[in-house]
Amino acid sequence: MLKLIDVQTHYGKIQALRDINIEIHQGEIITLIGANGAGKSTTLMTTCGIVPPSSGDILFNGKSIVHMNPNRIVAMGISQVPEGRHIFPYLSVKENLDMGAFLRDDTDQIRKDMNYVFEIFPILAERQHQQGGTLSGGEQQMLAISRALMAKPKLLLLDEPSLGLAPIIVRQIFDIIKKINQENNTTIFLVEQNANLALKVADRGYVMENGRITMTDSAGNLLANDDVRKAYLGI
C-alpha cells in the first residue's frame, strides 16, 4: 500500500532522513520506533506531504505522491494524527469531527462514520457539544484519532498517541487502535516512543537511528532482540 524508496528529507541544510526504505501492506499495523530526534515524526510528515522529500519517491497504491498537496493526499486515503494532537480547541467535539470530513460529500456515510467514532469513544458522544480545548489530554487524543477517521482513511498515520497520557488511558487508546485495524481493515503506520507497547500491537517494525533505518523485522522478533530490548525496552 505504501512504499518509501530511498527517501531523503532536509530542514534547510540539516538532513533529517537518509535513504529511508519502508514498505507497508494493506491491513498491517507497522510501527517505527526510535529515540527522540531520530526522524520518526519527519517520516510521517514527509509521507503526508507536510515536509516534502529532497529526493527519493513515495508510492501510495502504486502512485507517486511526492510533491502532491497534503489535501490531495488526504483525499487519496491517508490521514495523520499528529504528535500533540492539534485539535481545534475553540470548536466543539462535533465540529472537530465535521472538519475531519471536510473533503467528503457522502452525507449519509459521514453520519454513519460519526456514529461509529461515538461508539468506540463513548465519552466523545457525551461531550459532542463541548469545546475541544476543555477535554482532558486522553479525550483530546481520542478526538484527534476520531477526526482523522472521519476522513475515511485507507492508511492512518499515528504520531506518538501515548504521549503525556496516563497508563490506563494509553492501554485504552491502543486497544482502540487494534479495533480500528481489525474492524475496518484500516492499515496503520504507528510512530511511538513506547516501543514495548507499539511492538505488542504491530505486525512488523522498523528501528530508526539518526535518520536511518537500522533494523526491520517482525514485531515479535524485535521484542525478543537483545539490542532492541537494551536500547528501547529498558531491559
NUMIPA-767077 format. One record per residue (C-alpha): residue number from 1; residue in one letter; x, y, z. Coordinates in nm, 3 decimals, m for minus. Example, Ala and Ser with C-alpha at 12.3 -4.5 7.8 and 13.67 -1.06 7.14 Angstrom:
# residues 2
n, res, X, Y, Z
1, A, 1.230, m0.450, 0.780
2, S, 1.367, m0.106, 0.714
//
This chain:
# residues 235
n, res, X, Y, Z
1, M, 0.000, 0.000, 0.000
2, L, 0.277, 0.246, 0.096
3, K, 0.634, 0.236, m0.020
4, L, 0.911, 0.482, 0.069
5, I, 1.206, 0.446, m0.169
6, D, 1.545, 0.599, m0.082
7, V, 1.371, 0.898, 0.077
8, Q, 1.586, 1.183, 0.200
9, T, 1.445, 1.488, 0.376
10, H, 1.615, 1.812, 0.481
11, Y, 1.524, 2.105, 0.702
12, G, 1.732, 2.368, 0.530
13, K, 2.088, 2.233, 0.533
14, I, 2.014, 1.980, 0.807
15, Q, 1.946, 1.630, 0.679
16, A, 1.671, 1.460, 0.881
17, L, 1.612, 1.142, 0.677
18, R, 1.875, 0.937, 0.496
19, D, 1.783, 0.678, 0.234
20, I, 1.464, 0.560, 0.404
21, N, 1.307, 0.245, 0.263
22, I, 0.980, 0.129, 0.419
23, E, 0.704, m0.097, 0.286
24, I, 0.356, m0.124, 0.437
25, H, 0.099, m0.375, 0.312
26, Q, m0.276, m0.340, 0.333
27, G, m0.423, m0.442, 0.666
28, E, m0.097, m0.428, 0.859
29, I, m0.003, m0.236, 1.171
30, I, 0.354, m0.120, 1.121
31, T, 0.547, 0.062, 1.390
32, L, 0.851, 0.287, 1.363
33, I, 1.044, 0.310, 1.689
34, G, 1.349, 0.509, 1.791
35, A, 1.481, 0.772, 2.027
36, N, 1.375, 1.137, 2.036
37, G, 1.510, 1.320, 1.732
38, A, 1.569, 1.002, 1.531
39, G, 1.345, 1.125, 1.246
40, K, 1.027, 0.930, 1.319
41, S, 0.787, 1.225, 1.304
42, T, 0.966, 1.362, 0.997
43, T, 0.898, 1.029, 0.825
44, L, 0.524, 1.074, 0.881
45, M, 0.532, 1.443, 0.787
46, T, 0.715, 1.356, 0.466
47, T, 0.467, 1.080, 0.387
48, C, 0.165, 1.309, 0.422
49, G, 0.319, 1.594, 0.225
50, I, 0.382, 1.847, 0.502
51, V, 0.761, 1.825, 0.458
52, P, 0.848, 1.725, 0.100
53, P, 1.142, 1.489, 0.050
54, S, 1.463, 1.619, m0.100
55, S, 1.497, 1.304, m0.307
56, G, 1.352, 0.955, m0.342
57, D, 0.995, 0.851, m0.404
58, I, 0.682, 0.768, m0.204
59, L, 0.422, 0.540, m0.363
60, F, 0.067, 0.501, m0.233
61, N, m0.115, 0.213, m0.401
62, G, 0.143, 0.233, m0.679
63, K, 0.110, 0.607, m0.744
64, S, 0.376, 0.862, m0.655
65, I, 0.257, 1.118, m0.402
66, V, 0.582, 1.315, m0.382
67, H, 0.520, 1.691, m0.405
68, M, 0.145, 1.633, m0.400
69, N, m0.054, 1.883, m0.190
70, P, m0.146, 1.743, 0.154
71, N, m0.519, 1.785, 0.087
72, R, m0.489, 1.564, m0.221
73, I, m0.304, 1.304, m0.017
74, V, m0.586, 1.308, 0.239
75, A, m0.840, 1.269, m0.043
76, M, m0.647, 0.966, m0.169
77, G, m0.685, 0.797, 0.167
78, I, m0.402, 0.895, 0.404
79, S, m0.485, 1.068, 0.733
80, Q, m0.245, 1.169, 1.009
81, V, m0.297, 1.208, 1.382
82, P, m0.014, 1.449, 1.464
83, E, 0.205, 1.448, 1.772
84, G, 0.050, 1.677, 2.031
85, R, m0.299, 1.612, 1.889
86, H, m0.358, 1.965, 1.746
87, I, m0.735, 1.959, 1.771
88, F, m0.930, 2.283, 1.716
89, P, m0.966, 2.397, 2.079
90, Y, m1.246, 2.651, 2.026
91, L, m1.460, 2.422, 1.811
92, S, m1.691, 2.167, 1.966
93, V, m1.616, 1.796, 1.953
94, K, m1.873, 1.754, 1.677
95, E, m1.733, 2.050, 1.481
96, N, m1.383, 1.895, 1.505
97, L, m1.525, 1.574, 1.361
98, D, m1.702, 1.767, 1.085
99, M, m1.366, 1.922, 0.994
100, G, m1.223, 1.571, 0.956
101, A, m1.487, 1.501, 0.692
102, F, m1.434, 1.835, 0.514
103, L, m1.329, 1.678, 0.181
104, R, m1.621, 1.435, 0.173
105, D, m1.973, 1.481, 0.034
106, D, m2.130, 1.140, 0.113
107, T, m2.360, 1.277, 0.384
108, D, m2.523, 0.950, 0.487
109, Q, m2.190, 0.771, 0.525
110, I, m2.044, 1.066, 0.717
111, R, m2.329, 1.030, 0.965
112, K, m2.261, 0.657, 0.998
113, D, m1.890, 0.718, 1.049
114, M, m1.961, 0.976, 1.319
115, N, m2.185, 0.724, 1.494
116, Y, m1.900, 0.474, 1.470
117, V, m1.648, 0.701, 1.641
118, F, m1.906, 0.779, 1.909
119, E, m1.944, 0.402, 1.954
120, I, m1.572, 0.339, 2.001
121, F, m1.521, 0.657, 2.208
122, P, m1.850, 0.700, 2.403
123, I, m1.710, 0.992, 2.603
124, L, m1.699, 1.195, 2.280
125, A, m2.069, 1.132, 2.223
126, E, m2.138, 1.262, 2.572
127, R, m1.926, 1.572, 2.509
128, Q, m2.001, 1.636, 2.143
129, H, m2.118, 1.992, 2.212
130, Q, m1.824, 2.072, 2.443
131, Q, m1.528, 2.277, 2.321
132, G, m1.234, 2.055, 2.227
133, G, m0.990, 2.256, 2.434
134, T, m1.178, 2.177, 2.754
135, L, m1.130, 1.800, 2.716
136, S, m0.866, 1.607, 2.910
137, G, m0.547, 1.501, 2.733
138, G, m0.677, 1.149, 2.681
139, E, m1.009, 1.276, 2.546
140, Q, m0.827, 1.511, 2.310
141, Q, m0.625, 1.216, 2.179
142, M, m0.948, 1.025, 2.122
143, L, m1.084, 1.327, 1.937
144, A, m0.771, 1.359, 1.723
145, I, m0.795, 0.993, 1.621
146, S, m1.167, 1.027, 1.553
147, R, m1.118, 1.341, 1.344
148, A, m0.866, 1.152, 1.128
149, L, m1.108, 0.860, 1.094
150, M, m1.376, 1.097, 0.966
151, A, m1.165, 1.143, 0.652
152, K, m1.229, 0.771, 0.581
153, P, m0.860, 0.680, 0.555
154, K, m0.721, 0.366, 0.399
155, L, m0.394, 0.438, 0.582
156, L, m0.387, 0.602, 0.926
157, L, m0.064, 0.765, 1.045
158, L, m0.037, 0.788, 1.424
159, D, 0.237, 1.002, 1.579
160, E, 0.308, 0.930, 1.947
161, P, m0.051, 0.854, 2.054
162, S, 0.063, 0.766, 2.409
163, L, 0.246, 1.097, 2.468
164, G, 0.158, 1.255, 2.803
165, L, m0.125, 1.015, 2.885
166, A, m0.188, 0.808, 3.198
167, P, m0.113, 0.435, 3.155
168, I, m0.477, 0.330, 3.181
169, I, m0.572, 0.573, 2.901
170, V, m0.277, 0.457, 2.691
171, R, m0.397, 0.097, 2.712
172, Q, m0.746, 0.208, 2.611
173, I, m0.611, 0.402, 2.312
174, F, m0.404, 0.105, 2.194
175, D, m0.699, m0.131, 2.230
176, I, m0.896, 0.102, 2.005
177, I, m0.609, 0.116, 1.753
178, K, m0.625, m0.263, 1.722
179, K, m1.004, m0.246, 1.695
180, I, m0.988, 0.010, 1.412
181, N, m0.737, m0.207, 1.228
182, Q, m0.935, m0.528, 1.267
183, E, m1.290, m0.400, 1.217
184, N, m1.229, m0.153, 0.935
185, N, m0.924, m0.315, 0.774
186, T, m0.757, 0.024, 0.819
187, T, m0.382, 0.000, 0.767
188, I, m0.188, 0.174, 1.045
189, F, 0.158, 0.331, 1.047
190, L, 0.242, 0.393, 1.411
191, V, 0.527, 0.609, 1.540
192, E, 0.573, 0.553, 1.910
193, Q, 0.837, 0.601, 2.180
194, N, 0.672, 0.335, 2.396
195, A, 0.842, 0.062, 2.197
196, N, 0.718, m0.220, 2.417
197, L, 0.353, m0.130, 2.366
198, A, 0.396, m0.048, 1.997
199, L, 0.563, m0.380, 1.917
200, K, 0.295, m0.571, 2.104
201, V, 0.019, m0.438, 1.873
202, A, 0.220, m0.426, 1.549
203, D, 0.276, m0.691, 1.283
204, R, 0.618, m0.561, 1.183
205, G, 0.853, m0.289, 1.298
206, Y, 1.132, m0.062, 1.184
207, V, 1.402, 0.082, 1.409
208, M, 1.530, 0.431, 1.328
209, E, 1.853, 0.592, 1.448
210, N, 1.984, 0.931, 1.337
211, G, 1.757, 0.947, 1.033
212, R, 1.834, 0.596, 0.911
213, I, 1.651, 0.265, 0.929
214, T, 1.891, 0.037, 1.117
215, M, 1.674, m0.271, 1.164
216, T, 1.349, m0.423, 1.045
217, D, 1.179, m0.747, 1.143
218, S, 0.855, m0.893, 1.269
219, A, 0.732, m0.723, 1.586
220, G, 0.781, m1.044, 1.782
221, N, 1.143, m1.079, 1.673
222, L, 1.217, m0.715, 1.756
223, L, 1.064, m0.761, 2.102
224, A, 1.300, m1.055, 2.158
225, N, 1.607, m0.883, 2.009
226, D, 1.870, m0.811, 2.277
227, D, 1.982, m0.483, 2.119
228, V, 1.625, m0.355, 2.093
229, R, 1.549, m0.468, 2.449
230, K, 1.851, m0.282, 2.587
231, A, 1.810, 0.034, 2.379
232, Y, 1.431, 0.079, 2.373
233, L, 1.264, m0.153, 2.623
234, G, 1.483, m0.079, 2.924
235, I, 1.559, m0.449, 2.973
//
